[in-house]
Amino acid sequence: MSQQDNFSSGFFLGAIAGGIVGGVLGALLTRAADETTEEPLLTSESSSGKTLKARKRTLRASSEQNIELARQSLEDKIAQLNTAIDDVRQQLGNVNGRAIDPDRENSMTEDS
């Protein structure tokens, strides 16, 4: 019984310590990644000529453009996958001895 008690207390202690270490490490890595990818927002107006609000708008606009490009890329990949799935479905239908009519809906019953 004492080994089981030691295991469970050690397990919970390890889970708590791992959660804390993982959370701190994740926060530090996120902060480091943000500092390296974005331009600094807290510069004086005289040195850069842009205000803080203008820089935030620029960053928001560029992130919206990145999101739109990612969306378009995903739509293209989905279209490619759908085409590939249709091609494979037709090939498998021909292998099984019957061609699949692309206009007909997929159903589990056959019409006689």
Sequence and secondary structure as in RCSB ss.txt:
>XXXX:A:sequence
MSQQDNFSSGFFLGAIAGGIVGGVLGALLTRAADETTEEPLLTSESSSGKTLKARKRTLRASSEQNIELARQSLE
DKIAQLNTAIDDVRQQLGNVNGRAIDPDRENSMTEDS
>XXXX:A:secstr
 HHHHHHHHHHHHHHHHHHHHHHHHHHHHHHHHHHHHS  S   HHHHS  HHHHHHHHHHHHHHHHHHHHHHHH
HHHHHHHHHHHHHHHHHHHHTT    TTS   SS   
